[in-house]
Amino acid sequence: QVQLVESGGGLVQSGGSLRLSCTASGRIFSIYAMGWYRQAPGKQRELVARIRSAGMTEYANSVKGRFTIARDNAKNTVFLQMNSLKAEDTAVYYCNLEQNGPDYWGQGTQVTVSS
């Protein structure tokens, strides 16, 4: 089994910043990618940002230029720096890990942006 522990969520005013962290532990073999997804009330879970082991990144159009994903391969940790936050960024953010076999998910961390 793989465990993902997230931290860094909270309440912030519009225009503010937050940094999410997620550390993986357990039966980790060769990680293909790690990423962040989010789910707002009444909406489907969506990709926010994803980074492959080789460093290639991808972002949702809605967060490009505001969010930055980074990874510490040695510590199996992925970060999401979120700047210029907007009310529409309010959601539960989930960490995701891809390796051979099923994906793994964190428990989620709430991000609330007040306007």
VOMIKOL-841760 format. One line per field, with one value per residue (C-alpha): residue number from 1; y, x, z. Coordinates in steps of 0.02 Angstrom, whole numbers. Each point is the difference from the previous one (the first is absolute). Example, Ala and Ser with C-alpha at 12.3 -4.5 7.8 and 13.67 -1.06 7.14 Angstrom:
<recs>
nr	[1 2]
yy	[-225 172]
xx	[615 69]
zz	[390 -33]
</recs>
This chain:
<recs>
nr	[1 2 3 4 5 6 7 8 9 10 11 12 13 14 15 16 17 18 19 20 21 22 23 24 25 26 27 28 29 30 31 32 33 34 35 36 37 38 39 40 41 42 43 44 45 46 47 48 49 50 51 52 53 54 55 56 57 58 59 60 61 62 63 64 65 66 67 68 69 70 71 72 73 74 75 76 77 78 79 80 81 82 83 84 85 86 87 88 89 90 91 92 93 94 95 96 97 98 99 100 101 102 103 104 105 106 107 108 109 110 111 112 113 114 115]
yy	[0 181 141 182 132 176 163 186 32 134 162 145 163 27 45 -95 -151 -175 -142 -180 -146 -186 -136 -180 -150 -188 -118 126 -69 106 154 55 162 94 132 99 -11 97 -22 141 -32 -66 -16 -141 -24 87 5 154 -40 -153 -31 -152 -77 79 170 32 98 31 120 33 155 83 -2 31 145 -6 -174 -90 -185 -65 -164 -65 -173 -49 31 -60 168 113 183 117 185 94 187 130 -113 28 -49 -128 -91 -52 -191 -154 -32 -180 -63 -138 -123 -103 -154 -176 -58 106 184 54 148 104 37 177 171 143 163 142 169 141 140]
xx	[0 47 -46 -13 -1 -52 20 -12 -183 -99 -96 73 -64 -16 169 93 114 8 125 -57 115 -24 121 -13 56 -21 20 69 89 23 -111 -58 -82 -73 -132 -141 -183 -144 -185 -120 -175 -115 141 108 178 118 186 88 182 107 187 86 157 103 -67 -129 -148 -178 -129 -184 -30 -87 158 138 109 -65 43 167 29 168 67 138 33 117 -138 -147 -80 -98 -41 -130 34 -163 8 -132 -134 -179 -166 -22 155 -98 -4 68 173 59 175 21 141 20 111 -21 -171 -143 13 10 -91 22 -141 -22 32 -125 46 -122 23 -108 -47]
zz	[0 -28 118 -53 135 -51 92 -29 -34 88 -14 -97 -72 -186 -73 135 -8 69 -19 2 36 -23 54 -57 102 -1 -148 -122 -152 -154 8 -171 53 148 -8 78 -39 76 24 37 69 -136 -126 -65 56 -120 -32 69 -35 -31 -8 -73 70 -139 49 -135 68 -53 69 -14 -105 147 107 -127 52 180 62 -5 31 58 62 114 -72 141 128 -108 31 -115 31 -72 19 -27 -27 -45 68 -53 76 -139 61 154 5 83 -73 -20 -26 -130 -33 -158 -9 -68 58 67 38 181 79 154 121 -66 73 -2 -84 27 -83 65 -117]
</recs>
